[in-house]
Amino acid sequence: MVETFRVRVAARRQVTLPSRVLELLHLAEGDVLEISVEGNCIRARGLKLVPTNLFTSELLEKLEQREREMSEGAAFDVRDSSELASKPRRRAAHALSHI
């Protein structure tokens, strides 16, 4: 279900997000909101930043490889975590079918 909100741009270009928006995006004070602009539409998503010193070198290498793939156009959109989990399996099955 799509929920629509109206916010006003205040002094110094500040915008206050309704508490429901924060709830839907699982955001709290100090979290990061990523905003993309396409034409006159914006898309926003909440980001939880994690210090990279918590990752193993193998995981960091995989993340860097995936970032390179995405910058080359090998990205995909997903609606939720279950769809995201199924994408790599589908991609691997598709790759194997072309061998």
Backbone bond lengths (Angstrom), bond angles and torsions (degrees), N, CA, C in turn:
res aa  C-N    CA-C-N  psi(-1)  N-CA   C-N-CA  omega(-1)  CA-C   N-CA-C  phi
1 M - - - 1.449 - - 1.534 108.56 -
2 V 1.287 116.30 131.70 1.463 121.86 178.41 1.521 108.79 -85.72
3 E 1.314 116.44 131.32 1.460 121.98 173.85 1.521 107.10 -112.96
4 T 1.321 117.36 134.84 1.460 122.60 -178.05 1.524 109.48 -113.08
5 F 1.319 115.44 139.62 1.459 121.78 -178.88 1.518 108.95 -131.60
6 R 1.313 116.90 148.19 1.458 122.21 173.18 1.516 108.34 -114.43
7 V 1.314 115.38 132.11 1.459 120.57 176.92 1.514 107.78 -129.18
8 R 1.315 116.19 153.66 1.453 121.66 -178.82 1.524 109.02 -107.69
9 V 1.322 115.52 138.74 1.459 120.84 174.48 1.520 106.80 -81.08
10 A 1.324 116.06 119.51 1.462 121.75 -176.23 1.527 109.64 -98.58
11 A 1.332 114.96 -169.96 1.461 120.64 178.28 1.521 109.98 -55.19
12 R 1.311 115.48 148.16 1.470 122.66 -179.09 1.524 112.34 59.49
13 R 1.325 117.12 27.80 1.471 123.62 176.59 1.523 112.95 60.63
14 Q 1.316 118.04 28.62 1.456 121.83 -178.73 1.521 110.91 -86.46
15 V 1.329 114.81 143.77 1.458 122.33 177.31 1.523 107.65 -128.35
16 T 1.324 116.83 131.77 1.462 121.26 175.90 1.517 107.85 -100.92
17 L 1.334 115.76 123.71 1.461 120.17 -179.59 1.521 110.06 -85.37
18 P 1.328 116.83 137.02 1.466 119.53 176.36 1.532 110.40 -61.48
19 S 1.320 116.62 150.05 1.463 120.51 -178.45 1.530 111.32 -59.13
20 R 1.323 117.35 -31.54 1.481 120.04 178.76 1.527 110.84 -64.38
21 V 1.330 118.30 -36.81 1.465 121.57 177.39 1.524 109.34 -63.11
22 L 1.325 116.75 -45.65 1.464 120.39 178.38 1.522 110.94 -60.90
23 E 1.311 115.90 -39.31 1.463 120.98 178.68 1.533 110.67 -64.68
24 L 1.319 117.33 -46.68 1.468 121.26 -178.64 1.522 111.89 -64.52
25 L 1.335 117.05 -34.59 1.460 121.49 -178.81 1.529 112.57 -92.09
26 H 1.341 116.77 1.06 1.464 121.98 -179.16 1.526 111.07 55.25
27 L 1.334 115.60 45.58 1.459 121.66 -178.87 1.518 110.87 -106.73
28 A 1.316 114.67 147.05 1.460 121.96 174.50 1.520 107.34 -133.23
29 E 1.324 116.25 171.09 1.456 120.95 179.14 1.528 110.36 -54.28
30 G 1.322 116.44 131.03 1.455 121.91 179.66 1.521 114.16 95.37
31 D 1.345 118.31 -14.05 1.460 120.95 177.80 1.526 109.89 -74.20
32 V 1.314 116.39 170.05 1.460 122.05 -176.73 1.527 109.58 -109.38
33 L 1.318 115.76 136.82 1.453 122.92 175.11 1.516 107.56 -109.73
34 E 1.336 116.85 118.91 1.464 121.18 177.68 1.526 108.36 -94.22
35 I 1.332 116.66 129.18 1.458 121.65 -178.31 1.521 109.19 -121.92
36 S 1.339 115.71 128.85 1.462 122.14 174.70 1.516 107.98 -111.79
37 V 1.317 116.68 141.99 1.463 121.62 -179.65 1.518 108.87 -119.36
38 E 1.338 115.80 128.52 1.460 121.47 175.40 1.524 107.26 -134.75
39 G 1.326 115.52 112.71 1.461 119.26 -174.58 1.514 109.12 63.24
40 N 1.346 116.42 -125.93 1.461 119.46 178.07 1.527 112.00 -104.98
41 C 1.324 116.82 21.72 1.463 121.95 179.59 1.521 110.39 -115.42
42 I 1.327 114.93 145.08 1.463 119.01 175.08 1.521 109.04 -118.47
43 R 1.320 114.61 152.09 1.463 122.12 175.58 1.526 105.29 -129.34
44 A 1.308 116.43 132.63 1.458 119.87 -177.50 1.520 109.73 -127.16
45 R 1.333 114.93 148.70 1.455 119.48 173.68 1.522 108.36 -148.39
46 G 1.301 114.47 147.55 1.449 120.06 178.61 1.509 110.84 -82.17
47 L 1.308 116.23 141.03 1.459 121.50 178.03 1.520 109.19 -120.52
48 K 1.303 115.69 139.28 1.465 121.80 172.75 1.521 105.29 -109.98
49 L 1.312 116.84 111.14 1.450 121.19 -178.47 1.522 109.98 -84.12
50 V 1.331 115.31 134.97 1.462 122.04 -178.08 1.521 108.17 -120.24
51 P 1.321 118.43 131.81 1.469 119.92 177.80 1.532 110.86 -61.27
52 T 1.317 116.82 132.41 1.462 120.27 -176.36 1.517 112.90 -68.48
53 N 1.321 118.62 -16.21 1.465 118.54 178.28 1.529 112.03 -70.16
54 L 1.337 117.59 -7.27 1.455 121.63 175.37 1.527 111.74 -85.72
55 F 1.336 118.08 -9.10 1.459 122.49 -177.41 1.518 111.16 -96.52
56 T 1.320 115.92 150.45 1.460 120.28 173.12 1.526 108.31 -76.44
57 S 1.326 116.62 160.58 1.464 120.04 178.66 1.529 110.79 -63.29
58 E 1.343 117.61 -33.41 1.469 121.08 178.34 1.536 110.80 -64.60
59 L 1.326 115.77 -43.21 1.465 119.07 179.54 1.519 110.62 -66.69
60 L 1.325 117.85 -41.91 1.463 120.66 177.51 1.528 110.86 -59.98
61 E 1.325 116.99 -39.54 1.458 120.86 178.19 1.529 110.93 -64.26
62 K 1.343 117.16 -42.23 1.469 120.96 177.41 1.532 110.92 -63.49
63 L 1.328 116.44 -41.40 1.462 119.92 179.35 1.527 111.40 -64.80
64 E 1.315 116.87 -40.88 1.468 120.50 177.79 1.529 110.77 -64.29
65 Q 1.341 117.18 -40.33 1.466 121.13 177.55 1.517 110.38 -62.84
66 R 1.333 116.86 -43.91 1.473 120.63 179.77 1.523 110.28 -64.76
67 E 1.320 117.36 -38.25 1.467 120.34 178.03 1.528 110.52 -62.70
68 R 1.334 116.95 -40.50 1.474 120.12 176.56 1.529 110.52 -63.31
69 E 1.325 116.92 -43.63 1.472 120.78 178.27 1.519 110.90 -60.02
70 M 1.325 116.93 -43.07 1.461 120.71 -179.09 1.522 111.05 -65.87
71 S 1.333 117.18 -39.62 1.467 119.80 179.49 1.523 111.27 -67.64
72 E 1.343 116.64 -21.85 1.467 121.46 176.63 1.522 112.11 -89.60
73 G 1.330 117.13 2.40 1.466 120.78 176.26 1.507 114.66 99.02
74 A 1.310 119.48 7.38 1.457 122.02 -179.13 1.528 110.67 -93.06
75 A 1.320 116.90 50.19 1.461 121.88 -179.92 1.526 108.84 -110.90
76 F 1.322 116.12 165.12 1.452 120.31 177.47 1.514 109.35 -146.77
77 D 1.339 115.76 153.97 1.465 121.49 178.20 1.525 109.27 -94.82
78 V 1.312 117.43 143.62 1.459 122.98 176.03 1.521 108.95 -133.84
79 R 1.338 116.08 154.55 1.459 121.04 -179.86 1.525 112.46 -93.71
80 D 1.342 117.33 -29.79 1.460 120.03 -178.76 1.521 110.32 -156.76
81 S 1.321 116.51 177.25 1.467 120.81 -174.41 1.518 112.45 -66.19
82 S 1.329 119.20 -32.32 1.464 119.79 179.37 1.523 110.88 -67.96
83 E 1.334 117.20 -36.88 1.457 120.04 176.32 1.528 110.36 -68.56
84 L 1.316 116.56 -38.15 1.460 120.58 177.75 1.528 110.45 -62.29
85 A 1.325 117.09 -42.56 1.464 121.07 -179.29 1.519 111.90 -63.87
86 S 1.335 117.87 -31.10 1.462 120.23 -178.59 1.526 113.00 -82.05
87 K 1.334 118.72 -20.05 1.470 121.69 -177.21 1.530 113.71 -59.45
88 P 1.351 119.10 -50.83 1.469 117.99 -178.32 1.523 112.74 -60.01
89 R 1.339 117.87 -37.20 1.464 120.75 178.74 1.514 110.52 -64.25
90 R 1.330 116.65 -43.24 1.473 120.07 179.11 1.517 110.74 -64.17
91 R 1.346 115.61 -41.75 1.466 120.23 -179.58 1.526 110.46 -63.75
92 A 1.336 116.95 -42.32 1.461 120.60 179.45 1.525 110.39 -66.63
93 A 1.326 117.82 -41.32 1.474 120.52 178.30 1.514 110.45 -63.41
94 H 1.330 117.04 -40.67 1.467 121.26 178.47 1.523 110.61 -63.50
95 A 1.312 117.47 -42.27 1.467 121.21 179.90 1.524 110.45 -64.77
96 L 1.329 117.09 -40.88 1.461 120.53 -179.51 1.527 111.73 -68.20
97 S 1.325 117.28 -30.74 1.470 119.67 -179.51 1.527 112.07 -70.72
98 H 1.332 117.69 -15.26 1.465 121.09 -179.73 1.528 112.61 -100.19
99 I 1.331 117.14 12.69 1.471 120.03 179.29 1.510 109.78 -92.29
